[in-house]
Amino acid sequence: MLRAPTPRGLLAALLSAGCSLLVGCSSTPDVMVLDLNYRPTNQPDQGKLMGAVPIAATSRVWINPVVDQHPEGSRIGISQEEDDAAVYFGPNGLPPADFMRAALVQVLPPYGVPIHNDPNTATHVLEIRMSRFWTVESNLYQTWITATVLLADRAGNILWQGDITGFGKRWGRTFQAESYMQSFSDAALEFGQNLALTPAFRQAAATLPAAPAEG
């Protein structure tokens, strides 16, 4: 015999169908709707650049819009402390793809990666295909962000490709938006750091395209 959905189940179903598209979507005691913005608890550590391959300022890296392939749709986490209550991204913040791009625009330059704001005059194109964007709140808030990253020249030739993960964790009171935000932001910071300090990525970013032959 079919049962009518409970209020909590009905709300969860509506949110799962696309909370980020609903007007007036807001958090409840059973559901967290997070307005994503990049607010890390730390800053890039430029001391980690010691011994890293330098990237000349003549390299100009454009970041394509991030491709979000994380499989949970508008869901971005759960609270095990609140009976697996769902966490969704909300309409008043950034979607995960834009959140990640905004974070990388801030994180990569302090690590010597020259980000450029015009795709038409860039020397390199960075593409990010994000497969995981997820927080689990238990005794800690723990966040994982994983993506396949490709660096290409202007002609579309892939110079480097690899999988990068960032991890963030925070202590905090149960089911708090700020703790989720900080955990996501710290994971994005570590993701950018891990990418920027990958030697093969830096070598590829330092490789300028050959000048066209005269003729």
PyRosetta script that sets phi, psi and omega in degrees:
from pyrosetta import init, pose_from_sequence

init()
pose = pose_from_sequence("MLRAPTPRGLLAALLSAGCSLLVGCSSTPDVMVLDLNYRPTNQPDQGKLMGAVPIAATSRVWINPVVDQHPEGSRIGISQEEDDAAVYFGPNGLPPADFMRAALVQVLPPYGVPIHNDPNTATHVLEIRMSRFWTVESNLYQTWITATVLLADRAGNILWQGDITGFGKRWGRTFQAESYMQSFSDAALEFGQNLALTPAFRQAAATLPAAPAEG")
pose.set_psi(1, 129.6)
pose.set_omega(1, -179.5)
pose.set_phi(2, -75.4)
pose.set_psi(2, 142.5)
pose.set_omega(2, 177.6)
pose.set_phi(3, -110.9)
pose.set_psi(3, 146.8)
pose.set_omega(3, 174.1)
pose.set_phi(4, -66.6)
pose.set_psi(4, 143.3)
pose.set_omega(4, 179.7)
pose.set_phi(5, -65.3)
pose.set_psi(5, 145.0)
pose.set_omega(5, 174.3)
pose.set_phi(6, -70.3)
pose.set_psi(6, 160.4)
pose.set_omega(6, 176.6)
pose.set_phi(7, -54.9)
pose.set_psi(7, -40.7)
pose.set_omega(7, 179.0)
pose.set_phi(8, -65.3)
pose.set_psi(8, -43.0)
pose.set_omega(8, -179.5)
pose.set_phi(9, -66.2)
pose.set_psi(9, -38.2)
pose.set_omega(9, 179.0)
pose.set_phi(10, -65.6)
pose.set_psi(10, -43.5)
pose.set_omega(10, 178.8)
pose.set_phi(11, -63.7)
pose.set_psi(11, -41.8)
pose.set_omega(11, 179.0)
pose.set_phi(12, -62.4)
pose.set_psi(12, -39.1)
pose.set_omega(12, 179.5)
pose.set_phi(13, -64.9)
pose.set_psi(13, -42.5)
pose.set_omega(13, 178.3)
pose.set_phi(14, -62.5)
pose.set_psi(14, -43.1)
pose.set_omega(14, 179.6)
pose.set_phi(15, -65.2)
pose.set_psi(15, -41.6)
pose.set_omega(15, -179.6)
pose.set_phi(16, -61.7)
pose.set_psi(16, -31.0)
pose.set_omega(16, 178.9)
pose.set_phi(17, -72.6)
pose.set_psi(17, -12.0)
pose.set_omega(17, 176.6)
pose.set_phi(18, 139.6)
pose.set_psi(18, 66.0)
pose.set_omega(18, -179.0)
pose.set_phi(19, -57.4)
pose.set_psi(19, -34.8)
pose.set_omega(19, -175.6)
pose.set_phi(20, -64.6)
pose.set_psi(20, -14.0)
pose.set_omega(20, -179.2)
pose.set_phi(21, -98.6)
pose.set_psi(21, -6.0)
pose.set_omega(21, -175.2)
pose.set_phi(22, -88.9)
pose.set_psi(22, 137.0)
pose.set_omega(22, 176.3)
pose.set_phi(23, -77.7)
pose.set_psi(23, 134.7)
pose.set_omega(23, 177.5)
pose.set_phi(24, 78.7)
pose.set_psi(24, 12.2)
pose.set_omega(24, 179.3)
pose.set_phi(25, -63.8)
pose.set_psi(25, 130.2)
pose.set_omega(25, -177.0)
pose.set_phi(26, -146.2)
pose.set_psi(26, 164.6)
pose.set_omega(26, -179.4)
pose.set_phi(27, -71.9)
pose.set_psi(27, 152.5)
pose.set_omega(27, 174.0)
pose.set_phi(28, -132.6)
pose.set_psi(28, 174.5)
pose.set_omega(28, 175.6)
pose.set_phi(29, -60.5)
pose.set_psi(29, -19.5)
pose.set_omega(29, -177.1)
pose.set_phi(30, -104.9)
pose.set_psi(30, -11.8)
pose.set_omega(30, -175.2)
pose.set_phi(31, -140.5)
pose.set_psi(31, 134.4)
pose.set_omega(31, 175.1)
pose.set_phi(32, -105.1)
pose.set_psi(32, 125.4)
pose.set_omega(32, 174.1)
pose.set_phi(33, -112.2)
pose.set_psi(33, 113.7)
pose.set_omega(33, -168.9)
pose.set_phi(34, -104.3)
pose.set_psi(34, 122.7)
pose.set_omega(34, 175.1)
pose.set_phi(35, -87.7)
pose.set_psi(35, 94.2)
pose.set_omega(35, -170.6)
pose.set_phi(36, -66.3)
pose.set_psi(36, 128.0)
pose.set_omega(36, 168.2)
pose.set_phi(37, -146.6)
pose.set_psi(37, 147.2)
pose.set_omega(37, -174.4)
pose.set_phi(38, -78.0)
pose.set_psi(38, 110.1)
pose.set_omega(38, 179.7)
pose.set_phi(39, -139.6)
pose.set_psi(39, 77.6)
pose.set_omega(39, -177.1)
pose.set_phi(40, -73.3)
pose.set_psi(40, 159.7)
pose.set_omega(40, 176.9)
pose.set_phi(41, -89.8)
pose.set_psi(41, -9.5)
pose.set_omega(41, 177.7)
pose.set_phi(42, -131.0)
pose.set_psi(42, 176.0)
pose.set_omega(42, 177.5)
pose.set_phi(43, -122.7)
pose.set_psi(43, 161.0)
pose.set_omega(43, 177.5)
pose.set_phi(44, -54.8)
pose.set_psi(44, 138.4)
pose.set_omega(44, -179.0)
pose.set_phi(45, -98.2)
pose.set_psi(45, 97.9)
pose.set_omega(45, -176.5)
pose.set_phi(46, -69.7)
pose.set_psi(46, -13.4)
pose.set_omega(46, 174.9)
pose.set_phi(47, -63.1)
pose.set_psi(47, -22.2)
pose.set_omega(47, 179.5)
pose.set_phi(48, -72.6)
pose.set_psi(48, -9.2)
pose.set_omega(48, 179.3)
pose.set_phi(49, -77.8)
pose.set_psi(49, -7.8)
pose.set_omega(49, -179.8)
pose.set_phi(50, -57.6)
pose.set_psi(50, 120.1)
pose.set_omega(50, 178.6)
pose.set_phi(51, 84.3)
pose.set_psi(51, -0.9)
pose.set_omega(51, -179.0)
pose.set_phi(52, -77.3)
pose.set_psi(52, 151.0)
pose.set_omega(52, 177.0)
pose.set_phi(53, -61.5)
pose.set_psi(53, 125.8)
pose.set_omega(53, 178.6)
pose.set_phi(54, -72.7)
pose.set_psi(54, 147.7)
pose.set_omega(54, 175.1)
pose.set_phi(55, -116.0)
pose.set_psi(55, 118.9)
pose.set_omega(55, -176.4)
pose.set_phi(56, -64.7)
pose.set_psi(56, 148.4)
pose.set_omega(56, 178.5)
pose.set_phi(57, -65.7)
pose.set_psi(57, -15.8)
pose.set_omega(57, 177.0)
pose.set_phi(58, -72.2)
pose.set_psi(58, -15.7)
pose.set_omega(58, 169.4)
pose.set_phi(59, -76.2)
pose.set_psi(59, 137.9)
pose.set_omega(59, -178.9)
pose.set_phi(60, -133.4)
pose.set_psi(60, 111.8)
pose.set_omega(60, -171.9)
pose.set_phi(61, -103.2)
pose.set_psi(61, 118.2)
pose.set_omega(61, 174.0)
pose.set_phi(62, -94.9)
pose.set_psi(62, 134.7)
pose.set_omega(62, 176.6)
pose.set_phi(63, -99.1)
pose.set_psi(63, 115.1)
pose.set_omega(63, 174.8)
pose.set_phi(64, -63.1)
pose.set_psi(64, 157.6)
pose.set_omega(64, 170.4)
pose.set_phi(65, -53.0)
pose.set_psi(65, 131.9)
pose.set_omega(65, -177.1)
pose.set_phi(66, -67.0)
pose.set_psi(66, 138.8)
pose.set_omega(66, 176.9)
pose.set_phi(67, -94.7)
pose.set_psi(67, 114.9)
pose.set_omega(67, -177.3)
pose.set_phi(68, -93.1)
pose.set_psi(68, 110.5)
pose.set_omega(68, 179.4)
pose.set_phi(69, -115.3)
pose.set_psi(69, 17.3)
pose.set_omega(69, -179.4)
pose.set_phi(70, -67.8)
pose.set_psi(70, 135.0)
pose.set_omega(70, -163.1)
pose.set_phi(71, -77.4)
pose.set_psi(71, -7.3)
pose.set_omega(71, -174.1)
pose.set_phi(72, -90.7)
pose.set_psi(72, 3.9)
pose.set_omega(72, 177.7)
pose.set_phi(73, 68.1)
pose.set_psi(73, -125.1)
pose.set_omega(73, -178.4)
pose.set_phi(74, -77.9)
pose.set_psi(74, -10.2)
pose.set_omega(74, 175.5)
pose.set_phi(75, -78.4)
pose.set_psi(75, 136.3)
pose.set_omega(75, 179.2)
pose.set_phi(76, -130.6)
pose.set_psi(76, 11.0)
pose.set_omega(76, 176.5)
pose.set_phi(77, 169.7)
pose.set_psi(77, 177.2)
pose.set_omega(77, 176.1)
pose.set_phi(78, -141.3)
pose.set_psi(78, 155.3)
pose.set_omega(78, 173.1)
pose.set_phi(79, -109.7)
pose.set_psi(79, 106.6)
pose.set_omega(79, 175.4)
pose.set_phi(80, -69.9)
pose.set_psi(80, -21.7)
pose.set_omega(80, 176.9)
pose.set_phi(81, -71.6)
pose.set_psi(81, -20.9)
pose.set_omega(81, -178.6)
pose.set_phi(82, -119.0)
pose.set_psi(82, 46.2)
pose.set_omega(82, 175.8)
pose.set_phi(83, 56.7)
pose.set_psi(83, 44.6)
pose.set_omega(83, 178.7)
pose.set_phi(84, 60.4)
pose.set_psi(84, 34.7)
pose.set_omega(84, 174.5)
pose.set_phi(85, -58.7)
pose.set_psi(85, 141.5)
pose.set_omega(85, -174.4)
pose.set_phi(86, -83.0)
pose.set_psi(86, 149.9)
pose.set_omega(86, 173.5)
pose.set_phi(87, -117.8)
pose.set_psi(87, 130.2)
pose.set_omega(87, -179.9)
pose.set_phi(88, -124.4)
pose.set_psi(88, 157.1)
pose.set_omega(88, 171.1)
pose.set_phi(89, -88.5)
pose.set_psi(89, 143.8)
pose.set_omega(89, -171.7)
pose.set_phi(90, -106.2)
pose.set_psi(90, 171.9)
pose.set_omega(90, -172.8)
pose.set_phi(91, -77.8)
pose.set_psi(91, -13.2)
pose.set_omega(91, -176.6)
pose.set_phi(92, -95.8)
pose.set_psi(92, 1.6)
pose.set_omega(92, 175.4)
pose.set_phi(93, -121.8)
pose.set_psi(93, -160.4)
pose.set_omega(93, -179.2)
pose.set_phi(94, -91.5)
pose.set_psi(94, 142.7)
pose.set_omega(94, 167.2)
pose.set_phi(95, -66.3)
pose.set_psi(95, 158.9)
pose.set_omega(95, -175.4)
pose.set_phi(96, -52.3)
pose.set_psi(96, -40.7)
pose.set_omega(96, -178.8)
pose.set_phi(97, -61.8)
pose.set_psi(97, -45.8)
pose.set_omega(97, -179.8)
pose.set_phi(98, -70.5)
pose.set_psi(98, -34.8)
pose.set_omega(98, 175.7)
pose.set_phi(99, -58.7)
pose.set_psi(99, -46.5)
pose.set_omega(99, -178.8)
pose.set_phi(100, -65.5)
pose.set_psi(100, -42.8)
pose.set_omega(100, 179.8)
pose.set_phi(101, -63.8)
pose.set_psi(101, -43.3)
pose.set_omega(101, 178.6)
pose.set_phi(102, -61.0)
pose.set_psi(102, -38.4)
pose.set_omega(102, 178.1)
pose.set_phi(103, -65.6)
pose.set_psi(103, -45.3)
pose.set_omega(103, -176.4)
pose.set_phi(104, -66.9)
pose.set_psi(104, -33.7)
pose.set_omega(104, 176.4)
pose.set_phi(105, -59.7)
pose.set_psi(105, -31.5)
pose.set_omega(105, 178.8)
pose.set_phi(106, -87.9)
pose.set_psi(106, -34.0)
pose.set_omega(106, -172.4)
pose.set_phi(107, -81.2)
pose.set_psi(107, -40.7)
pose.set_omega(107, -170.4)
pose.set_phi(108, -68.7)
pose.set_psi(108, -42.3)
pose.set_omega(108, -177.8)
pose.set_phi(109, -58.0)
pose.set_psi(109, -40.7)
pose.set_omega(109, 177.7)
pose.set_phi(110, -61.7)
pose.set_psi(110, -19.9)
pose.set_omega(110, 176.1)
pose.set_phi(111, -95.6)
pose.set_psi(111, 17.7)
pose.set_omega(111, 172.5)
pose.set_phi(112, 82.3)
pose.set_psi(112, 14.8)
pose.set_omega(112, 177.2)
pose.set_phi(113, -97.3)
pose.set_psi(113, 110.9)
pose.set_omega(113, -173.9)
pose.set_phi(114, -77.5)
pose.set_psi(114, 99.0)
pose.set_omega(114, -179.9)
pose.set_phi(115, -78.8)
pose.set_psi(115, 137.0)
pose.set_omega(115, -176.0)
pose.set_phi(116, -117.8)
pose.set_psi(116, 145.9)
pose.set_omega(116, -174.1)
pose.set_phi(117, -101.8)
pose.set_psi(117, 11.7)
pose.set_omega(117, -179.4)
pose.set_phi(118, -134.0)
pose.set_psi(118, 110.3)
pose.set_omega(118, -178.2)
pose.set_phi(119, -64.3)
pose.set_psi(119, -22.2)
pose.set_omega(119, -176.6)
pose.set_phi(120, -76.1)
pose.set_psi(120, -22.4)
pose.set_omega(120, -179.6)
pose.set_phi(121, -117.0)
pose.set_psi(121, 8.9)
pose.set_omega(121, 178.0)
pose.set_phi(122, -72.9)
pose.set_psi(122, 152.9)
pose.set_omega(122, 174.0)
pose.set_phi(123, -94.3)
pose.set_psi(123, -21.8)
pose.set_omega(123, -178.0)
pose.set_phi(124, -137.4)
pose.set_psi(124, 152.3)
pose.set_omega(124, 177.1)
pose.set_phi(125, -124.3)
pose.set_psi(125, 127.2)
pose.set_omega(125, 179.3)
pose.set_phi(126, -104.7)
pose.set_psi(126, 125.9)
pose.set_omega(126, 178.4)
pose.set_phi(127, -119.1)
pose.set_psi(127, 133.9)
pose.set_omega(127, -178.0)
pose.set_phi(128, -123.9)
pose.set_psi(128, 123.5)
pose.set_omega(128, 178.4)
pose.set_phi(129, -114.4)
pose.set_psi(129, 99.8)
pose.set_omega(129, -169.9)
pose.set_phi(130, -85.3)
pose.set_psi(130, 125.0)
pose.set_omega(130, -177.4)
pose.set_phi(131, -109.0)
pose.set_psi(131, -14.3)
pose.set_omega(131, 178.8)
pose.set_phi(132, -143.9)
pose.set_psi(132, 132.0)
pose.set_omega(132, 177.9)
pose.set_phi(133, -151.1)
pose.set_psi(133, 90.6)
pose.set_omega(133, -162.6)
pose.set_phi(134, -152.5)
pose.set_psi(134, 136.2)
pose.set_omega(134, 174.0)
pose.set_phi(135, -121.0)
pose.set_psi(135, 137.9)
pose.set_omega(135, 170.8)
pose.set_phi(136, -118.0)
pose.set_psi(136, 123.0)
pose.set_omega(136, 174.4)
pose.set_phi(137, -98.7)
pose.set_psi(137, 116.5)
pose.set_omega(137, 171.7)
pose.set_phi(138, -125.2)
pose.set_psi(138, -116.4)
pose.set_omega(138, 172.7)
pose.set_phi(139, -76.5)
pose.set_psi(139, -17.7)
pose.set_omega(139, 173.5)
pose.set_phi(140, -128.6)
pose.set_psi(140, 160.7)
pose.set_omega(140, 164.8)
pose.set_phi(141, -88.9)
pose.set_psi(141, 119.8)
pose.set_omega(141, -178.3)
pose.set_phi(142, -125.7)
pose.set_psi(142, 127.6)
pose.set_omega(142, -174.4)
pose.set_phi(143, -123.8)
pose.set_psi(143, 139.1)
pose.set_omega(143, 175.1)
pose.set_phi(144, -124.4)
pose.set_psi(144, 130.3)
pose.set_omega(144, 172.7)
pose.set_phi(145, -126.0)
pose.set_psi(145, 121.2)
pose.set_omega(145, -177.4)
pose.set_phi(146, -129.3)
pose.set_psi(146, 141.2)
pose.set_omega(146, 178.4)
pose.set_phi(147, -154.4)
pose.set_psi(147, 153.2)
pose.set_omega(147, 166.0)
pose.set_phi(148, -88.8)
pose.set_psi(148, 128.9)
pose.set_omega(148, -175.8)
pose.set_phi(149, -117.0)
pose.set_psi(149, 134.4)
pose.set_omega(149, 177.6)
pose.set_phi(150, -124.7)
pose.set_psi(150, 137.5)
pose.set_omega(150, 172.9)
pose.set_phi(151, -117.5)
pose.set_psi(151, 124.1)
pose.set_omega(151, -177.2)
pose.set_phi(152, -125.1)
pose.set_psi(152, 160.5)
pose.set_omega(152, 171.3)
pose.set_phi(153, -85.3)
pose.set_psi(153, -179.4)
pose.set_omega(153, -175.2)
pose.set_phi(154, -65.4)
pose.set_psi(154, -23.4)
pose.set_omega(154, 179.1)
pose.set_phi(155, -82.6)
pose.set_psi(155, -4.3)
pose.set_omega(155, 179.6)
pose.set_phi(156, 92.4)
pose.set_psi(156, 5.4)
pose.set_omega(156, 177.4)
pose.set_phi(157, -75.8)
pose.set_psi(157, 125.5)
pose.set_omega(157, -178.4)
pose.set_phi(158, -75.0)
pose.set_psi(158, 121.3)
pose.set_omega(158, 179.8)
pose.set_phi(159, -93.7)
pose.set_psi(159, -28.2)
pose.set_omega(159, -179.5)
pose.set_phi(160, -159.6)
pose.set_psi(160, 147.3)
pose.set_omega(160, 176.3)
pose.set_phi(161, -147.3)
pose.set_psi(161, 139.8)
pose.set_omega(161, 178.8)
pose.set_phi(162, -166.4)
pose.set_psi(162, 166.6)
pose.set_omega(162, 176.4)
pose.set_phi(163, -100.5)
pose.set_psi(163, 131.2)
pose.set_omega(163, -177.9)
pose.set_phi(164, -124.1)
pose.set_psi(164, 141.0)
pose.set_omega(164, 175.7)
pose.set_phi(165, -129.0)
pose.set_psi(165, 140.6)
pose.set_omega(165, 169.6)
pose.set_phi(166, -119.2)
pose.set_psi(166, 143.2)
pose.set_omega(166, -178.3)
pose.set_phi(167, -128.5)
pose.set_psi(167, 136.4)
pose.set_omega(167, 175.8)
pose.set_phi(168, -133.2)
pose.set_psi(168, 147.0)
pose.set_omega(168, 175.9)
pose.set_phi(169, -145.7)
pose.set_psi(169, 147.1)
pose.set_omega(169, -178.0)
pose.set_phi(170, -143.6)
pose.set_psi(170, 143.7)
pose.set_omega(170, 163.2)
pose.set_phi(171, -81.2)
pose.set_psi(171, 154.0)
pose.set_omega(171, 176.0)
pose.set_phi(172, 174.2)
pose.set_psi(172, 163.8)
pose.set_omega(172, 175.1)
pose.set_phi(173, -62.2)
pose.set_psi(173, 157.2)
pose.set_omega(173, -175.0)
pose.set_phi(174, -65.5)
pose.set_psi(174, 133.7)
pose.set_omega(174, 168.0)
pose.set_phi(175, 59.6)
pose.set_psi(175, 51.9)
pose.set_omega(175, -179.1)
pose.set_phi(176, -111.8)
pose.set_psi(176, 128.7)
pose.set_omega(176, -178.2)
pose.set_phi(177, -58.9)
pose.set_psi(177, -41.4)
pose.set_omega(177, -176.7)
pose.set_phi(178, -63.8)
pose.set_psi(178, -37.4)
pose.set_omega(178, 178.8)
pose.set_phi(179, -67.1)
pose.set_psi(179, -40.3)
pose.set_omega(179, 174.6)
pose.set_phi(180, -61.2)
pose.set_psi(180, -44.5)
pose.set_omega(180, -178.1)
pose.set_phi(181, -61.0)
pose.set_psi(181, -44.2)
pose.set_omega(181, -179.6)
pose.set_phi(182, -66.3)
pose.set_psi(182, -38.5)
pose.set_omega(182, -179.9)
pose.set_phi(183, -66.8)
pose.set_psi(183, -44.5)
pose.set_omega(183, 175.6)
pose.set_phi(184, -61.4)
pose.set_psi(184, -42.6)
pose.set_omega(184, -177.2)
pose.set_phi(185, -66.7)
pose.set_psi(185, -41.0)
pose.set_omega(185, 178.8)
pose.set_phi(186, -66.6)
pose.set_psi(186, -35.2)
pose.set_omega(186, 176.0)
pose.set_phi(187, -66.1)
pose.set_psi(187, -39.4)
pose.set_omega(187, 177.5)
pose.set_phi(188, -65.7)
pose.set_psi(188, -38.2)
pose.set_omega(188, 176.7)
pose.set_phi(189, -62.3)
pose.set_psi(189, -46.4)
pose.set_omega(189, 179.6)
pose.set_phi(190, -66.0)
pose.set_psi(190, -37.3)
pose.set_omega(190, 176.3)
pose.set_phi(191, -57.1)
pose.set_psi(191, -51.1)
pose.set_omega(191, 179.8)
pose.set_phi(192, -61.4)
pose.set_psi(192, -39.7)
pose.set_omega(192, 177.9)
pose.set_phi(193, -63.8)
pose.set_psi(193, -45.9)
pose.set_omega(193, -179.1)
pose.set_phi(194, -62.9)
pose.set_psi(194, -38.2)
pose.set_omega(194, 176.7)
pose.set_phi(195, -66.2)
pose.set_psi(195, -50.5)
pose.set_omega(195, -174.1)
pose.set_phi(196, -62.8)
pose.set_psi(196, -29.4)
pose.set_omega(196, -176.6)
pose.set_phi(197, -96.9)
pose.set_psi(197, 5.5)
pose.set_omega(197, 175.3)
pose.set_phi(198, -73.1)
pose.set_psi(198, 117.2)
pose.set_omega(198, -173.5)
pose.set_phi(199, -55.9)
pose.set_psi(199, -42.9)
pose.set_omega(199, -177.4)
pose.set_phi(200, -66.9)
pose.set_psi(200, -35.4)
pose.set_omega(200, 175.5)
pose.set_phi(201, -64.0)
pose.set_psi(201, -45.4)
pose.set_omega(201, -179.2)
pose.set_phi(202, -63.3)
pose.set_psi(202, -39.6)
pose.set_omega(202, 178.7)
pose.set_phi(203, -62.7)
pose.set_psi(203, -42.2)
pose.set_omega(203, 179.9)
pose.set_phi(204, -66.6)
pose.set_psi(204, -40.6)
pose.set_omega(204, -180.0)
pose.set_phi(205, -68.2)
pose.set_psi(205, -25.1)
pose.set_omega(205, 178.9)
pose.set_phi(206, -83.4)
pose.set_psi(206, -10.1)
pose.set_omega(206, -178.5)
pose.set_phi(207, -87.0)
pose.set_psi(207, 111.9)
pose.set_omega(207, 179.8)
pose.set_phi(208, -86.1)
pose.set_psi(208, 146.3)
pose.set_omega(208, 178.1)
pose.set_phi(209, -63.3)
pose.set_psi(209, 144.7)
pose.set_omega(209, -179.7)
pose.set_phi(210, -65.6)
pose.set_psi(210, 144.3)
pose.set_omega(210, 176.1)
pose.set_phi(211, -68.4)
pose.set_psi(211, 143.6)
pose.set_omega(211, 179.1)
pose.set_phi(212, -63.1)
pose.set_psi(212, 142.7)
pose.set_omega(212, -179.3)
pose.set_phi(213, -67.8)
pose.set_psi(213, 141.1)
pose.set_omega(213, 177.3)
pose.set_phi(214, -78.9)
pose.set_psi(214, 146.2)
pose.set_omega(214, 179.1)
pose.set_phi(215, -173.4)
pose.dump_pdb("model.pdb")
